[in-house]
C-alpha cells in the first residue's frame, strides 16, 4: 500500500502542535513541519525572509519524504506561502519527487498582504490578528505565555507582510486551493488566484466553516487530501 506524506506548514505564530490532533491513517503520514522560534526549536532565531527560512528546512523535508511514494505540501494562511516556497525548493533539489501542493486560507502568492499590523503595540496587534484570523492561539490569553508567543507571531506576520514571490516558472504539479465557505478573509476569487502558479491540474475546494475551518473540519480535509490524484497515478 502506497503512503503519502503530508508536510504540514502552520499558520503565523503556530508550531507543529497545531496539527497534533490530525488523524492518521494507513495511507497518510502527517508530518508537521518544525519551524524556528517555537516549540522544539524555540531557541532558533526566525530568519528575516521567507526564502532563507524555507532554504533551511529543505534538508529535513527531503528526509521526511525519502521513503514515501507521494508528498503533499500543505499550508494554511502564512503556512500556504511556506508550502508554496518549499515545494519549489524541494523540486529544485529533487525533481523526481511526486508532489502535490495544497494551499489553504490564502490568496495567491503574488497578492500583497493588506493593512500592515506587525508594528502595532501588543494589545492592538493581538486584536488585529484575532480579527483577521477569526482564531486566537490559547497562549495569548495567558499574560506570561503571551510574552513567549508574541515575538514569534510578530516575526511571522512581518515575514508575511514583506513576502514577495521570486519570479520563476509555474509548478509542473497539481495545485489545490482550499477555503472555508464562510471565510470573510479569503474570498473564492482570492483562493482561485493559485491557479496561476501551475501548469498542472488546479481545483478550488470549499469546505464548511470560516477562515479557520480546518480546526473543526480536519477529518474532512484529510479525506479530500487522501483522495487527491497524483502525477504518478497517471503513469503506465
Backbone bond lengths (Angstrom), bond angles and torsions (degrees), N, CA, C in turn:
res aa  C-N    CA-C-N  psi(-1)  N-CA   C-N-CA  omega(-1)  CA-C   N-CA-C  phi
1 X - - - 1.464 - - 1.527 109.51 -
2 X 1.341 117.29 129.27 1.457 120.11 -177.85 1.525 110.55 -75.13
3 X 1.321 114.91 149.83 1.457 121.43 -179.60 1.517 109.64 -118.20
4 X 1.319 115.20 135.99 1.457 121.77 176.05 1.515 109.16 -108.92
5 X 1.317 116.83 126.86 1.461 121.07 173.62 1.522 108.32 -88.55
6 X 1.327 116.08 129.19 1.463 121.22 176.77 1.521 107.35 -107.00
7 X 1.326 116.39 102.35 1.457 121.88 179.70 1.521 107.82 -81.58
8 X 1.338 116.39 115.44 1.461 121.61 -169.97 1.526 111.50 -107.36
9 X 1.322 116.09 116.22 1.461 122.40 179.61 1.535 108.64 -100.42
10 X 1.328 117.78 123.33 1.465 120.69 -173.67 1.520 113.11 -77.93
11 X 1.337 116.43 162.09 1.465 120.10 174.47 1.525 111.19 -71.39
12 X 1.312 116.74 173.48 1.465 122.23 -176.07 1.526 111.90 -53.80
13 X 1.328 115.58 133.38 1.456 121.89 176.33 1.503 114.80 82.52
14 X 1.321 117.71 -14.00 1.464 121.32 -177.78 1.523 110.00 -94.37
15 X 1.332 114.65 168.08 1.452 120.68 179.12 1.509 111.01 -127.42
16 X 1.312 115.51 -165.30 1.460 120.93 -176.94 1.523 112.34 -60.17
17 X 1.346 117.29 -30.19 1.462 119.47 -177.58 1.530 112.42 -68.75
18 X 1.319 117.72 -10.76 1.466 119.74 175.17 1.527 110.24 -56.92
19 X 1.329 115.42 -28.63 1.466 121.11 -177.66 1.528 112.78 -104.58
20 X 1.326 117.93 13.26 1.468 120.50 -172.12 1.524 113.02 -64.89
21 X 1.308 118.37 -26.13 1.464 120.43 -177.65 1.524 112.64 -96.96
22 X 1.306 116.66 5.83 1.460 117.96 177.91 1.522 109.81 -68.14
23 X 1.324 117.75 129.74 1.466 120.32 -178.47 1.521 111.94 -68.47
24 X 1.316 115.36 145.78 1.463 120.60 177.85 1.524 108.81 -104.68
25 X 1.313 115.76 164.27 1.459 120.88 178.65 1.515 108.67 -144.99
26 X 1.332 115.70 177.64 1.463 119.92 179.32 1.523 111.58 -69.15
27 X 1.314 116.65 -22.85 1.466 119.55 -174.91 1.526 113.98 -106.93
28 X 1.331 117.55 -17.14 1.461 121.05 179.92 1.523 110.35 -115.11
29 X 1.310 116.05 126.45 1.463 121.40 174.49 1.528 107.62 -108.53
30 X 1.327 116.42 113.12 1.459 120.88 -179.54 1.526 108.76 -80.38
31 X 1.331 116.84 123.78 1.466 122.13 -178.14 1.532 108.35 -123.05
32 X 1.335 117.71 87.58 1.465 119.48 176.68 1.529 110.05 -65.09
33 X 1.308 116.85 130.98 1.462 121.43 -177.32 1.525 109.67 -84.63
34 X 1.332 115.62 127.72 1.466 121.87 179.26 1.527 109.06 -84.00
35 X 1.324 116.44 114.51 1.458 121.50 179.70 1.528 110.51 -98.68
36 X 1.325 117.88 153.44 1.468 120.45 179.36 1.525 111.94 -68.73
37 X 1.342 114.74 153.99 1.455 120.56 175.11 1.503 115.25 86.27
38 X 1.345 118.02 9.69 1.465 120.79 -177.55 1.524 110.04 -156.21
39 X 1.334 114.11 153.75 1.461 122.71 174.07 1.529 111.98 47.87
40 X 1.322 119.14 -124.11 1.460 120.72 -175.77 1.527 112.66 -62.80
41 X 1.324 116.78 -22.55 1.468 121.04 -178.80 1.530 111.22 -111.92
42 X 1.320 115.23 33.43 1.468 120.41 -176.07 1.523 112.07 -58.13
43 X 1.325 117.42 -36.69 1.464 121.19 -176.13 1.525 113.21 -78.80
44 X 1.323 117.36 -11.10 1.463 120.22 -178.19 1.527 110.37 -83.67
45 X 1.321 118.22 129.23 1.467 120.11 -179.57 1.526 111.85 -67.12
46 X 1.322 115.16 147.17 1.461 120.59 176.03 1.528 108.39 -82.12
47 X 1.335 118.81 122.49 1.469 120.52 178.58 1.528 111.40 -57.63
48 X 1.305 115.66 160.99 1.458 120.22 -176.36 1.524 113.60 -89.84
49 X 1.325 117.73 -2.10 1.464 119.61 176.13 1.524 109.56 -145.13
50 X 1.322 115.24 152.00 1.464 121.64 -175.55 1.521 111.60 -62.99
51 X 1.322 117.49 -38.54 1.459 120.30 -178.63 1.512 112.77 -59.31
52 X 1.332 116.43 -43.75 1.465 120.32 178.37 1.516 110.82 -66.73
53 X 1.324 116.53 -43.04 1.464 120.86 179.25 1.524 110.72 -57.21
54 X 1.317 116.72 -49.73 1.463 120.68 -178.07 1.521 111.18 -68.37
55 X 1.321 117.42 -40.56 1.460 120.29 179.31 1.511 112.60 -57.95
56 X 1.327 116.01 -37.40 1.462 120.15 178.59 1.526 112.16 -68.48
57 X 1.337 116.88 -24.05 1.468 121.20 -177.64 1.523 113.49 -83.41
58 X 1.319 117.40 -21.88 1.466 121.28 -169.36 1.526 114.01 -54.61
59 X 1.342 120.85 -46.67 1.474 118.70 179.92 1.527 113.13 -56.72
60 X 1.335 117.09 -42.97 1.464 119.82 179.34 1.525 111.21 -68.83
61 X 1.316 117.29 -36.35 1.466 120.15 178.26 1.519 111.08 -63.81
62 X 1.315 116.91 -42.42 1.464 120.54 178.49 1.520 111.10 -63.31
63 X 1.324 116.75 -38.53 1.465 120.23 177.05 1.522 110.67 -64.14
64 X 1.334 116.57 -39.00 1.465 121.22 -177.33 1.519 112.91 -64.78
65 X 1.321 116.94 -27.86 1.469 119.55 -176.55 1.522 112.35 -108.88
66 X 1.316 116.73 13.88 1.465 120.85 -174.69 1.523 112.82 -64.21
67 X 1.331 117.51 -36.01 1.465 120.30 -173.61 1.528 113.20 -115.29
68 X 1.327 116.71 29.05 1.461 120.01 177.72 1.522 109.37 -119.45
69 X 1.322 115.38 160.94 1.462 119.06 -177.97 1.523 112.30 -86.55
70 X 1.332 116.68 -27.03 1.462 120.88 -177.25 1.525 109.16 -141.14
71 X 1.335 116.03 156.58 1.463 120.82 178.03 1.519 109.50 -135.47
72 X 1.323 115.15 127.23 1.458 121.27 173.52 1.522 107.68 -107.27
73 X 1.313 116.56 126.46 1.461 122.28 175.87 1.525 106.53 -98.33
74 X 1.333 116.16 110.80 1.464 121.23 -175.67 1.522 110.04 -117.93
75 X 1.318 116.36 135.31 1.452 119.81 175.05 1.512 111.10 -149.73
76 X 1.334 115.40 144.04 1.465 120.49 179.94 1.516 110.16 -111.26
77 X 1.331 116.76 131.81 1.461 123.70 177.38 1.535 109.79 57.91
78 X 1.325 119.09 -118.63 1.467 120.23 175.68 1.525 110.50 -56.80
79 X 1.322 116.82 -34.61 1.460 120.76 178.26 1.516 113.01 -62.49
80 X 1.348 117.40 -25.46 1.464 120.34 177.29 1.523 110.77 -65.12
81 X 1.327 116.21 -40.07 1.463 120.76 176.73 1.525 110.14 -63.00
82 X 1.340 116.13 -43.12 1.465 119.77 179.24 1.527 111.05 -63.93
83 X 1.331 117.13 -42.39 1.466 120.53 179.62 1.528 110.68 -63.23
84 X 1.319 116.33 -41.16 1.469 121.37 178.96 1.524 111.09 -62.40
85 X 1.321 116.73 -47.67 1.463 119.97 179.23 1.529 110.70 -67.09
86 X 1.329 116.53 -36.45 1.466 120.43 -178.29 1.521 111.82 -66.62
87 X 1.323 117.79 -41.49 1.464 118.78 -178.94 1.530 110.21 -67.76
88 X 1.313 117.63 -34.62 1.468 119.97 173.39 1.523 110.35 -60.50
89 X 1.343 116.25 -47.46 1.464 120.69 -176.39 1.522 111.71 -66.69
90 X 1.322 117.16 -40.83 1.463 120.66 -179.41 1.527 110.52 -67.41
91 X 1.320 117.70 -43.15 1.466 119.90 179.72 1.524 111.75 -67.34
92 X 1.326 117.27 -29.16 1.465 119.62 175.48 1.518 110.62 -67.13
93 X 1.345 116.05 -35.16 1.465 120.73 -179.73 1.519 112.38 -84.63
94 X 1.344 116.56 -31.29 1.467 120.93 -176.08 1.530 108.99 -144.18
95 X 1.320 117.76 78.43 1.468 120.90 -174.50 1.523 114.46 -64.03
96 X 1.323 117.26 -12.79 1.463 120.11 179.78 1.524 113.16 -79.30
97 X 1.322 118.37 -8.97 1.465 121.34 -178.03 1.529 110.08 -62.54
98 X 1.326 116.05 131.53 1.465 122.54 176.84 1.529 107.06 -84.49
99 X 1.324 116.25 92.27 1.462 121.32 -169.68 1.521 112.26 -113.42
100 X 1.326 114.28 150.78 1.455 123.34 171.85 1.524 107.18 -135.42
101 X 1.317 116.74 141.00 1.464 121.46 177.77 1.519 109.34 -106.29
102 X 1.334 115.85 126.94 1.463 121.66 174.94 1.522 107.52 -122.46
103 X 1.316 116.41 111.22 1.461 121.51 179.77 1.519 108.82 -105.41
104 X 1.316 116.12 148.40 1.457 120.59 -171.86 1.526 110.47 -138.35
105 X 1.327 115.73 136.00 1.458 120.12 173.84 1.508 114.31 57.16
106 X 1.326 116.88 42.78 1.464 120.01 -176.02 1.519 111.11 -149.77
107 X 1.333 117.04 139.71 1.462 119.22 168.24 1.514 109.70 -72.44
108 X 1.310 117.67 172.13 1.456 121.11 179.12 1.517 112.20 -58.48
109 X 1.322 117.38 157.49 1.463 120.97 -173.36 1.523 114.32 -65.32
110 X 1.316 118.05 -21.29 1.467 120.23 -179.26 1.524 113.09 -84.78
111 X 1.323 116.96 -9.21 1.460 120.81 178.15 1.522 109.50 -80.03
112 X 1.316 116.86 121.68 1.460 120.72 -178.58 1.521 109.95 -69.69
113 X 1.340 114.87 150.94 1.454 118.74 177.80 1.529 109.50 -64.78
114 X 1.310 117.14 160.49 1.463 121.82 -178.60 1.520 112.32 -78.48
115 X 1.303 116.56 -137.03 1.462 121.90 -179.14 1.520 110.75 -56.57
116 X 1.320 116.37 131.73 1.465 120.64 179.17 1.524 109.05 -76.45
117 X 1.329 115.98 130.38 1.465 120.68 -178.58 1.521 112.88 -123.18
118 X 1.336 117.78 -6.90 1.466 120.49 -172.30 1.521 113.07 -63.58
119 X 1.336 118.42 -24.22 1.457 120.75 -177.83 1.514 114.48 -92.84
120 X 1.314 118.30 2.93 1.462 121.14 -178.55 1.525 111.32 -75.37
121 X 1.349 116.14 159.99 1.463 119.50 176.82 1.521 109.30 -64.65
122 X 1.335 116.24 164.50 1.468 120.59 -170.15 1.525 113.43 -54.67
123 X 1.339 116.93 -50.01 1.462 119.22 -176.26 1.527 111.74 -63.84
124 X 1.332 115.74 -43.40 1.463 119.69 179.65 1.523 110.89 -67.23
125 X 1.323 116.16 -37.80 1.461 120.58 179.22 1.524 110.92 -63.52
126 X 1.342 116.55 -47.90 1.467 120.61 -179.81 1.527 110.53 -62.06
127 X 1.327 116.77 -42.56 1.462 120.27 179.38 1.529 110.87 -63.12
128 X 1.322 116.46 -38.20 1.464 120.36 179.95 1.522 111.24 -67.65
129 X 1.335 116.31 -41.91 1.464 120.20 177.91 1.523 110.06 -61.75
130 X 1.333 116.12 -42.83 1.464 119.94 179.83 1.530 110.58 -62.70
131 X 1.323 115.99 -42.35 1.464 119.81 -178.95 1.522 111.56 -65.94
132 X 1.332 116.43 -38.42 1.461 120.33 -178.49 1.524 111.50 -72.70
133 X 1.336 115.75 -45.02 1.466 120.10 -173.25 1.517 113.71 -87.17
134 X 1.335 116.78 -24.53 1.453 119.01 -173.78 1.511 111.91 69.13
135 X 1.313 115.79 20.77 1.470 122.00 -175.82 1.517 107.25 -156.31
136 X 1.330 116.09 147.63 1.456 119.34 177.22 1.517 110.07 -134.01
137 X 1.328 115.75 132.60 1.459 121.19 175.97 1.526 108.07 -57.41
138 X 1.354 118.73 129.44 1.469 121.05 -178.06 1.521 113.49 -53.14
139 X 1.330 117.81 -31.86 1.464 120.89 -177.91 1.524 111.99 -64.31
140 X 1.317 118.03 -22.94 1.460 120.44 -178.46 1.518 112.35 -71.47
141 X 1.325 117.52 -12.37 1.459 121.31 177.10 1.522 112.33 -87.98
142 X 1.319 117.64 -8.96 1.464 123.26 179.16 1.527 108.19 -106.99
143 X 1.350 118.51 118.63 1.472 120.73 -175.20 1.525 114.00 -53.93
144 X 1.336 117.52 -41.84 1.463 119.63 -178.38 1.526 111.27 -71.47
145 X 1.319 116.44 -44.97 1.461 119.52 179.54 1.525 111.33 -67.50
146 X 1.325 115.61 -32.30 1.461 118.94 179.85 1.525 111.14 -59.98
147 X 1.327 116.00 -38.65 1.462 119.75 179.33 1.528 111.70 -63.55
148 X 1.339 116.78 -26.83 1.464 120.53 178.05 1.528 111.97 -81.34
149 X 1.318 115.66 -36.27 1.464 120.68 -174.34 1.529 112.73 -82.42
150 X 1.334 116.58 -36.07 1.462 120.20 -172.00 1.533 114.72 -57.16
151 X 1.335 119.62 -44.13 1.472 117.88 -178.70 1.529 113.29 -58.22
152 X 1.331 116.43 -40.85 1.465 119.63 179.63 1.521 111.25 -70.14
153 X 1.324 116.41 -42.53 1.464 119.86 178.15 1.526 110.40 -61.05
154 X 1.317 116.12 -43.88 1.459 119.89 -179.62 1.539 110.64 -64.79
155 X 1.341 116.02 -40.82 1.470 120.18 179.02 1.525 110.90 -62.95
156 X 1.346 116.89 -41.39 1.469 120.34 178.84 1.526 111.31 -64.90
157 X 1.326 115.96 -43.63 1.465 119.70 179.93 1.527 110.52 -62.62
158 X 1.334 116.61 -40.34 1.463 120.21 177.56 1.531 110.87 -63.91
159 X 1.338 116.87 -41.91 1.463 120.58 175.91 1.528 110.81 -57.52
160 X 1.328 115.18 -43.73 1.462 120.48 -178.21 1.528 110.48 -66.45
161 X 1.326 116.27 -42.98 1.463 120.44 -179.88 1.531 111.94 -63.09
162 X 1.330 115.99 -35.92 1.468 120.89 -176.33 1.525 113.65 -89.32
163 X 1.324 116.94 -5.88 1.465 120.53 -174.15 1.524 112.08 -66.15
164 X 1.323 114.83 131.29 1.455 122.19 171.82 1.528 106.93 -134.93
165 X 1.319 119.17 121.04 1.468 119.94 -177.95 1.519 111.27 -67.24
166 X 1.314 115.59 137.65 1.465 120.29 176.57 1.523 109.12 -71.60
167 X 1.328 116.42 145.34 1.456 119.25 177.26 1.521 110.53 -66.62
168 X 1.309 116.90 124.66 1.467 121.34 -178.52 1.524 109.27 -156.42
169 X 1.331 117.80 163.66 1.465 119.90 178.06 1.529 111.25 -63.04
170 X 1.313 115.17 159.09 1.463 119.49 175.60 1.524 110.01 -65.60
171 X 1.309 115.20 153.33 1.461 120.78 177.72 1.531 110.12 -70.13
172 X 1.332 117.53 140.61 1.467 120.58 179.40 1.533 112.05 -93.86
173 X 1.327 116.49 33.63 1.468 121.41 -173.46 1.526 109.70 -132.17
174 X 1.339 117.51 163.92 1.461 119.91 175.59 1.527 111.29 -66.46
175 X 1.324 115.18 143.98 1.461 121.90 176.65 1.523 108.19 -130.68
176 X 1.324 115.25 132.39 1.459 121.88 177.52 1.521 108.09 -123.27
177 X 1.315 116.01 131.40 1.461 121.73 179.24 1.523 108.20 -112.72
178 X 1.328 116.38 125.26 1.466 121.83 -174.45 1.529 109.47 -117.12
179 X 1.310 115.91 140.01 1.462 120.77 175.06 1.518 109.12 -146.06
180 X 1.333 115.49 159.46 1.450 120.48 172.79 1.519 109.77 -79.36
181 X 1.314 117.13 142.18 1.467 120.38 -177.32 1.524 112.33 -62.70
182 X 1.339 116.92 -25.82 1.468 121.04 -179.74 1.524 112.10 -105.11
183 X 1.321 117.22 18.08 1.470 121.04 -179.83 1.528 109.37 -67.15
184 X 1.347 116.68 117.25 1.458 119.88 178.34 1.524 111.69 -99.07
185 X 1.344 116.41 10.36 1.464 121.95 176.42 1.527 110.20 -102.50
186 X 1.329 115.78 -46.07 1.464 122.09 -178.33 1.528 108.62 -117.51
187 X 1.314 116.43 112.65 1.462 121.08 -179.15 1.526 110.65 -78.71
188 X 1.316 115.64 169.58 1.466 119.63 176.24 1.527 110.39 -61.51
189 X 1.329 116.76 -37.33 1.467 119.90 178.09 1.525 111.04 -65.19
190 X 1.341 116.46 -39.34 1.469 120.24 176.57 1.525 110.33 -60.40
191 X 1.327 115.56 -48.86 1.463 120.50 -177.12 1.526 111.54 -64.80
192 X 1.324 116.22 -31.60 1.465 121.23 179.95 1.529 111.77 -67.01
193 X 1.327 117.57 -20.04 1.468 120.88 -178.21 1.524 112.69 -59.23
194 X 1.336 116.93 -23.72 1.465 119.72 -179.92 1.529 112.45 -65.46
195 X 1.317 117.55 -14.47 1.469 119.31 177.60 1.527 111.38 -62.66
196 X 1.328 116.32 -20.37 1.464 120.28 -177.86 1.524 113.61 -77.63
197 X 1.344 118.25 -9.48 1.471 119.38 -173.37 1.523 112.60 -96.19
198 X 1.325 118.41 -0.02 1.463 119.47 -174.24 1.522 112.55 -134.70
199 X 1.329 114.47 150.33 1.465 121.08 169.32 1.523 110.22 -98.00
200 X 1.328 115.93 -3.93 1.455 121.47 179.89 1.513 111.57 -93.85
201 X 1.322 115.85 -162.66 1.456 120.90 -179.98 1.523 110.55 -67.26
202 X 1.334 115.10 149.24 1.464 121.27 175.27 1.518 108.50 -138.14
203 X 1.329 114.94 142.82 1.466 119.78 174.66 1.521 109.33 -146.73
204 X 1.319 115.87 137.28 1.460 122.27 171.43 1.518 107.97 -93.99
205 X 1.320 116.30 122.97 1.465 122.31 -178.16 1.524 108.42 -114.33
206 X 1.320 117.23 130.95 1.462 121.28 177.91 1.524 109.46 -118.79
207 X 1.332 115.06 130.22 1.457 122.11 179.17 1.525 109.28 -120.85
208 X 1.327 117.96 156.36 1.465 119.93 -178.07 1.524 112.11 -61.38
209 X 1.336 116.27 138.79 1.458 120.54 175.45 1.509 112.62 127.16
210 X 1.339 114.57 179.08 1.454 121.44 179.99 1.514 111.85 -95.33
211 X 1.344 115.88 -149.45 1.456 119.76 -176.21 1.522 111.58 -61.87
212 X 1.325 116.95 -34.88 1.466 120.66 179.57 1.523 110.96 -102.45
213 X 1.317 116.39 39.03 1.463 122.36 -178.87 1.527 112.68 -52.01
214 X 1.339 117.46 -32.88 1.460 120.99 -173.44 1.519 113.04 -69.84
215 X 1.331 118.29 -16.24 1.463 120.05 177.03 1.523 109.95 -63.42
216 X 1.328 116.57 -38.65 1.465 120.98 -178.10 1.526 113.51 -103.22
217 X 1.319 117.61 -14.28 1.467 120.41 -174.59 1.519 112.81 -119.22
218 X 1.340 116.82 32.64 1.467 119.87 -177.28 1.524 111.86 -60.91
219 X 1.324 117.32 -42.36 1.463 120.07 -177.25 1.526 110.88 -62.56
220 X 1.335 116.78 -42.55 1.467 119.96 179.66 1.521 110.75 -66.65
221 X 1.335 116.32 -39.52 1.462 120.23 178.28 1.521 110.75 -63.00
222 X 1.328 116.94 -46.30 1.462 120.44 -178.93 1.523 111.51 -67.05
223 X 1.316 116.88 -32.40 1.465 119.43 175.28 1.527 110.16 -62.21
224 X 1.328 116.14 -41.93 1.467 119.49 177.51 1.524 111.09 -65.37
225 X 1.335 116.13 -42.07 1.464 119.89 179.06 1.525 110.58 -62.94
226 X 1.332 116.30 -41.09 1.455 120.32 -179.37 1.516 113.62 -64.62
227 X 1.325 116.87 -22.85 1.467 120.94 -178.83 1.525 113.26 -99.22
228 X 1.334 116.74 3.78 1.457 119.13 -179.54 1.522 110.54 -70.09
229 X 1.325 117.58 135.69 1.469 119.47 172.42 1.520 109.69 -72.86
230 X 1.304 116.73 153.27 1.457 122.79 177.91 1.520 109.00 -121.87
231 X 1.328 117.62 157.42 1.468 119.87 -179.43 1.517 113.56 -52.26
232 X 1.333 117.28 -40.16 1.464 120.25 -176.44 1.526 112.33 -67.21
233 X 1.346 116.66 -21.80 1.460 119.29 -178.75 1.528 111.99 -63.51
234 X 1.323 116.18 -26.29 1.465 119.86 -177.46 1.520 112.98 -91.52
235 X 1.324 116.83 -3.72 1.466 119.22 -178.38 1.523 110.60 -80.06
236 X 1.341 118.63 144.01 1.468 121.31 179.84 1.516 110.41 -69.63
